[in-house]
Amino acid sequence: MESLDDETAAETLEEMAAERQAQIIGDMDEERAADILEHMSPDEAADVLGDLPEAKAEVCSTAWRMTSNSTWPNCCLTPMTPPADS
């Protein structure tokens, strides 16, 4: 993946099994992961983030939000918090 440009890496990842996607993105530095996720479809990227450990997903989504080309809806980037018991 390191030798591929972001768009090609995103296209390649989209063809892989979900577990493999999360493993590859999880092993990357956050900025590179965010750059690649930006080129994936929002649904696919959200699935990848959902398969990552929570801390890594949060860092990747935060790094992605800092890019100037952000087009994902915030719902795809914000970890879901269960409602508080009343």
Rosetta silent file (secondary structure, phi, psi, omega in degrees, C-alpha in Angstrom):
SEQUENCE: MESLDDETAAETLEEMAAERQAQIIGDMDEERAADILEHMSPDEAADVLGDLPEAKAEVCSTAWRMTSNSTWPNCCLTPMTPPADS
SCORE:     score description
SCORE:     0.000 S_00000001
   1 L     0.000  -29.684 -175.516    0.000    0.000    0.000 S_00000001
   2 L   -60.558  -32.539 -176.888    2.852    2.375    0.705 S_00000001
   3 L   -85.101   -7.534 -178.640    3.792    2.656   -2.971 S_00000001
   4 L   -90.083  146.826  172.693    0.211    3.377   -4.097 S_00000001
   5 L   -70.655  165.811 -173.717   -1.296    6.839   -4.349 S_00000001
   6 H   -58.221  -43.804 -177.290   -4.238    7.494   -2.008 S_00000001
   7 H   -65.626  -43.814  179.037   -6.953    6.935   -4.621 S_00000001
   8 H   -66.304  -39.955  177.649   -5.488    3.637   -5.857 S_00000001
   9 H   -62.387  -40.771  178.556   -4.965    2.455   -2.276 S_00000001
  10 H   -63.534  -45.289  179.300   -8.604    3.282   -1.494 S_00000001
  11 H   -62.367  -39.964  179.148   -9.839    1.391   -4.548 S_00000001
  12 H   -65.647  -46.059  179.618   -7.664   -1.588   -3.628 S_00000001
  13 H   -60.729  -39.212 -178.169   -8.870   -1.619   -0.027 S_00000001
  14 H   -61.930  -20.684  179.614  -12.504   -1.494   -1.119 S_00000001
  15 L   -89.247   -7.111 -176.625  -11.996   -4.838   -2.883 S_00000001
  16 L   -92.672  163.170  174.377  -10.623   -6.563    0.238 S_00000001
  17 L   -64.880  150.339 -176.457  -12.424   -8.316    3.065 S_00000001
  18 H   -55.628  -41.230 -178.203  -13.432   -6.050    5.954 S_00000001
  19 H   -63.779  -39.765  179.926  -11.024   -7.668    8.404 S_00000001
  20 H   -69.511  -39.355  176.620   -8.086   -7.127    6.050 S_00000001
  21 H   -56.505  -50.765 -178.023   -9.106   -3.507    5.427 S_00000001
  22 H   -63.105  -37.607  179.117   -9.128   -2.790    9.154 S_00000001
  23 H   -63.643  -45.874 -177.947   -5.781   -4.550    9.630 S_00000001
  24 H   -67.042  -48.840  179.183   -4.094   -2.500    6.895 S_00000001
  25 H   -62.270  -39.778 -179.917   -5.608    0.834    7.956 S_00000001
  26 H   -63.393  -27.958  179.888   -4.864    0.002   11.600 S_00000001
  27 H   -85.275  -10.684 -178.217   -1.180   -0.508   10.793 S_00000001
  28 L   -86.105  159.978  170.737   -0.835    2.849    8.996 S_00000001
  29 L   -70.179  154.373 -171.238   -0.043    6.186   10.552 S_00000001
  30 H   -60.575  -38.770 -178.179   -3.214    8.171   11.122 S_00000001
  31 H   -65.644  -43.869  178.598   -2.586   10.847    8.498 S_00000001
  32 H   -65.697  -42.897  178.277   -2.020    8.326    5.690 S_00000001
  33 H   -59.776  -44.130  179.679   -5.041    6.300    6.822 S_00000001
  34 H   -63.457  -40.240  178.583   -7.199    9.428    6.802 S_00000001
  35 H   -61.872  -40.910  179.215   -5.978   10.360    3.317 S_00000001
  36 H   -70.952  -44.820  179.669   -6.925    6.919    1.998 S_00000001
  37 H   -58.840  -32.723  178.841  -10.281    6.842    3.811 S_00000001
  38 H   -60.348  -29.719 -177.848  -11.107   10.181    2.203 S_00000001
  39 L   -90.865   -3.372  178.287  -11.022    8.497   -1.218 S_00000001
  40 L   -89.832  160.225  174.530  -13.287    5.621   -0.178 S_00000001
  41 L   -62.749  147.716 -179.222  -17.065    5.707   -0.381 S_00000001
  42 H   -55.501  -40.291 -179.904  -18.537    7.038    2.877 S_00000001
  43 H   -64.728  -44.291 -179.200  -20.252    3.718    3.619 S_00000001
  44 H   -65.710  -44.191  179.956  -17.090    1.693    3.037 S_00000001
  45 H   -63.813  -40.847  178.271  -14.943    4.087    5.081 S_00000001
  46 H   -62.896  -38.472  177.174  -17.453    4.058    7.937 S_00000001
  47 H   -63.709  -42.346  178.496  -17.357    0.253    7.914 S_00000001
  48 H   -61.849  -47.549  179.206  -13.546    0.297    8.081 S_00000001
  49 H   -60.499  -36.619  179.101  -13.610    2.758   10.981 S_00000001
  50 H   -67.546  -24.896  179.701  -16.193    0.574   12.704 S_00000001
  51 H   -88.790   -8.875  178.877  -13.887   -2.437   12.448 S_00000001
  52 L   -83.090  155.738  169.819  -10.908   -0.607   13.989 S_00000001
  53 L   -56.914  145.046 -172.344  -10.218   -0.497   17.711 S_00000001
  54 H   -53.039  -44.582 -177.985  -12.077    2.530   19.093 S_00000001
  55 H   -62.427  -43.507 -179.850   -8.955    4.596   19.895 S_00000001
  56 H   -67.248  -41.177  179.159   -7.480    4.107   16.401 S_00000001
  57 H   -61.904  -41.603 -179.580  -10.835    4.861   14.728 S_00000001
  58 H   -65.831  -42.726  179.557  -11.186    8.079   16.690 S_00000001
  59 H   -65.285  -43.238  179.360   -7.661    9.240   15.828 S_00000001
  60 H   -64.058  -43.317 -179.423   -8.134    8.398   12.131 S_00000001
  61 H   -68.704  -34.714  176.326  -11.486   10.157   11.937 S_00000001
  62 H   -66.211  -43.396  177.752  -10.072   13.202   13.742 S_00000001
  63 H   -62.159  -39.609 -179.872   -7.128   13.331   11.329 S_00000001
  64 H   -65.167  -41.569  179.921   -9.539   13.015    8.423 S_00000001
  65 H   -61.765  -24.493 -177.561  -11.712   15.886    9.715 S_00000001
  66 L   -79.201  -10.703  178.855   -8.637   18.129    9.722 S_00000001
  67 L   -76.729  152.051 -176.399   -8.220   17.784    5.953 S_00000001
  68 L   -78.271  -15.178 -176.325   -9.600   20.575    3.830 S_00000001
  69 L   -98.801   23.100 -176.851  -11.463   18.252    1.431 S_00000001
  70 L   -59.476  123.824  176.959  -13.791   16.748    4.029 S_00000001
  71 L  -129.630   -1.467  178.497  -17.014   15.620    2.413 S_00000001
  72 L   -74.168  144.894  171.377  -18.127   12.854    4.778 S_00000001
  73 L   -68.551  146.721 -178.431  -21.132   13.521    6.958 S_00000001
  74 H   -58.832  -25.620 -179.687  -20.178   13.883   10.618 S_00000001
  75 H   -62.081  -25.248  179.918  -22.328   10.859   11.487 S_00000001
  76 H   -80.455  -14.106 -171.569  -19.709    8.677    9.802 S_00000001
  77 L  -111.388  -12.859 -175.145  -16.916   10.154   11.880 S_00000001
  78 L  -101.195  124.413  179.354  -18.355   10.410   15.356 S_00000001
  79 L   -59.458  140.252  179.197  -18.253    7.347   17.599 S_00000001
  80 L   -77.432  133.383  177.916  -21.719    6.241   18.636 S_00000001
  81 L  -112.297  127.375  179.202  -22.419    6.613   22.366 S_00000001
  82 L   -64.855  149.018  179.912  -25.166    4.499   23.881 S_00000001
  83 L   -63.556  147.375  178.255  -27.938    6.507   25.558 S_00000001
  84 L   -71.443  145.150  176.701  -27.579    7.037   29.287 S_00000001
  85 L   -69.364  137.442 -179.589  -29.888    4.998   31.487 S_00000001
  86 L   -95.779    0.000    0.000  -32.715    7.126   32.864 S_00000001
